[in-house]
Amino acid sequence: MPASNRTTVYLDAPLHRALRLKSAETDASVSELINAAVRQSLAEDADDLAAFRDRAKEPRLSFESVVRDLKKRGKL
């Protein structure tokens, strides 16, 4: 198991209660559940950043040109 650091996290009471219940039902510690949630969130961020990089060279549309086009086509 990798080294771990201790930190203090303040949770809203209903979230803390739900987390404790999930911990009891899944036999996973609160720390394990929090670590998994943070890992998942960071992985989603990494996916988003990769998508931004992949689309960086796509042409950009200005808001004004989109609105103008919608009006011209009778959509607004």
Secondary structure, DSSP 8 states (H G I E B T S, - for coil): ------------HHHHHHHHHHHHHHT--HHHHHHHHHHHHHHHHHHHHHHHHHTTTS----HHHHHHHHHHTT--
